[in-house]
Amino acid sequence: MVSEVRKAKLNYVFDTYFDINQDGSIEQNDFELAIENIAKCRGYTKGGPRYKDTSDSFLKIWDNLRSKADTNKDNKVSREEWIALWSGAENEEWKKLYRDFMFRLQDANADGTIDSEEFVIVTSTFGVPAAEAKKSFLTISKNQTQDITPAVYEQLWREFFSSDDANALGNSIFGKNTF
């Protein structure tokens, strides 16, 4: 059973980061739209190596998501299938793939840390207001006294997806501060 706090967080990620066309389900088209948005914000040229890497990574995440969550095999992931994906300890491979991709996506200069500007650019690409994203970054970075390294990001990620605490630090990892 997923708590109401966790369900609110999962619905936020579903609506903001996955159901890009807002039709109520996650499909390959949503990933293709996200690729275009990320490429535009990062200045990637269609067909270029960074575009191809982003596209390959996004589509790998889609394939893995579909294979793990699409229980009725209709090539869509419904909100219910999405919630079920996160309700248990299974599917850790997909969750890790998505987490690692999100870290690399945000760490645009590949220096091993996510800074405020990198965080705001990516979250804003998905429609999060820049002011809210900046506030979220200050939360997860403890007012910029904590570097967002892969280890820190992993801890924040775990808090976001597994904590029932509405005040957990990791709740801000996707650019929203309250649920």
For each residue, the residues with C-beta under 8 A, 3 or more apart:
1: 87
2: 6 7 10 83 86 87
3: 6 7 164
4: 7 8
5: 8 9 163 164 165 166 179
6: 2 3 9 10 86 161 162 163 164
7: 2 3 4 10 11 83
8: 4 5 11 12 179
9: 5 6 12 13 160 161 171 174 179
10: 2 6 7 13 14 82 83 86 161
11: 7 8 14 15 79 83
12: 8 9 15 16 174 176 179
13: 9 10 16 17 18 174
14: 10 11 17 18 19 26 79 82
15: 11 12 18 19 22
16: 12 13 126 127 128 174 175 176
17: 13 14 34 126 174
18: 13 14 15 26 30 77 82
19: 14 15 22 23 24 25 26 30
20: 29 30 31 33 34 37
21: 29 30 33
22: 15 19
23: 19 27
24: 19 78 79
25: 19 76 77 78 79
26: 14 18 19 30 65 76 77 82
27: 23 30 31 75 76 77
28: 31 32 59 62 66 75
29: 20 21 32 33
30: 18 19 20 21 26 27 33 34
31: 20 27 28 34 35 58 59 61 62
32: 28 29 35 36
33: 20 21 29 30 36 37
34: 17 20 30 31 37 38 58 126
35: 31 32 38 39 51 54 55 58 59
36: 32 33 39 40
37: 20 33 34 40 41 125 126
38: 34 35 41 42 44 54 58 105 122 125
39: 35 36 42 43 44 45 46 50 51 54
40: 36 37 43 44 125
41: 37 38 121 122 124 125
42: 38 39 50 54 108 121
43: 39 40
44: 38 39 40 48 50 51 54
45: 39 48 50 51
46: 39 51
47: 51 52
48: 44 45 51 52
49: 52 53
50: 39 42 44 45 53 54
51: 35 39 44 45 46 47 48 54 55
52: 47 48 49 55 56
53: 49 50 56 57
54: 35 38 39 42 44 50 51 57 58 105
55: 35 51 52 58 59
56: 52 53 59 60
57: 53 54 60 61 101 104
58: 31 34 35 38 54 55 61 62 101
59: 28 31 35 55 56 62 63
60: 56 57 63 64 97
61: 31 57 58 64 65 94 97 98 101
62: 28 31 58 59 65 66
63: 59 60 66 67
64: 60 61 67 68 93 94 97
65: 26 61 62 68 69 70 77 85 94 98
66: 28 62 63 69 70 75 77
67: 63 64 70
68: 64 65 85 91 94
69: 65 66 77 81 82 84 85 91
70: 65 66 67 73 74 75 76 77 81
71: 81 84
72: 81
73: 70
74: 70
75: 27 28 66 70
76: 25 26 27 70
77: 18 25 26 27 65 66 69 70 81 82 85
78: 24 25 81 82
79: 11 14 24 25 82 83
80: 83 84
81: 69 70 71 72 77 78 84 85
82: 10 14 18 26 69 77 78 79 85 86
83: 2 7 10 11 79 80 86 87
84: 69 71 80 81 87 88
85: 65 68 69 77 81 82 91 94
86: 2 6 10 82 83 95 161
87: 1 2 83 84
88: 84 91
89: 92
90:
91: 68 69 85 88 94 95
92: 89 95 96
93: 64 96 97
94: 61 64 65 68 85 91 97 98
95: 86 91 92 98 99 161
96: 92 93 99 100
97: 60 61 64 93 94 100 101
98: 61 65 94 95 101 102
99: 95 96 102 103 153 154 157
100: 96 97 103 104 150
101: 57 58 61 97 98 104 105
102: 98 99 105 106
103: 99 100 106 107 114 150 153
104: 57 100 101 107 110
105: 38 54 101 102 108 122
106: 102 103 114 118 119 122
107: 103 104 110 111 112 113 114 118
108: 42 105 118 121
109: 118
110: 104 107
111: 107
112: 107 149 150
113: 107 147 148 149
114: 103 106 107 118 119 148 153
115: 118 119 148
116: 119 120 134 137 138 141 144
117: 120 121
118: 106 107 108 109 114 115 121 122
119: 106 114 115 116 122 123 133 136 137 148 175
120: 116 117 123 124 130 133 134 137
121: 41 42 108 117 118 124 125
122: 38 41 105 106 118 119 125 126
123: 119 120 126 128 133 136 174 175
124: 41 120 121 127 128 129 130 133
125: 37 38 40 41 121 122
126: 16 17 34 37 122 123 175
127: 16 124
128: 16 123 124 132 133 136 174 175 176
129: 124 132 133
130: 120 124 133 134
131: 134 135
132: 128 129 135 136 175 176 177
133: 119 120 123 124 128 129 130 136 137 175
134: 116 120 130 131 137 138
135: 131 132 138 139 172 177
136: 119 123 128 132 133 139 140 172 173 174 175 176 177
137: 116 119 120 133 134 140 141 172
138: 116 134 135 141 143 144
139: 135 136 142 169 172 177
140: 136 137 146 148 156 169 170 172 173
141: 116 137 138 144 145 146 147 148
142: 139 145 146 169
143: 138
144: 116 138 141
145: 141 142
146: 140 141 142 152
147: 113 141 152
148: 113 114 115 119 140 141 152 153 156
149: 112 113 152 153
150: 100 103 112 153 154
151: 154 155
152: 146 147 148 149 155 156
153: 99 103 114 148 149 150 156 157 173
154: 99 150 151 157 158
155: 151 152 158 159 170
156: 140 148 152 153 159 160 169 170 172 173
157: 99 153 154 160 161 170 173
158: 154 155 161 162 163 170
159: 155 156 162 163 165 168 169 170 171 173
160: 9 156 157 163 168 170 171 173 174
161: 6 9 10 86 95 157 158
162: 6 158 159
163: 5 6 158 159 160 168 170 171
164: 3 5 6
165: 5 159 168 171
166: 5 171 178 179
167: 171
168: 159 160 163 165 171
169: 139 140 142 156 159 172
170: 140 155 156 157 158 159 160 163 173
171: 9 159 160 163 165 166 167 168 176 177 178 179
172: 135 136 137 139 140 156 169 175 176 177
173: 136 140 153 156 157 159 160 170
174: 9 12 13 16 17 123 128 136 160
175: 16 119 123 126 128 132 133 136 172
176: 12 16 128 132 136 171 172 179
177: 132 135 136 139 171 172
178: 166 171
179: 5 8 9 12 166 171 176
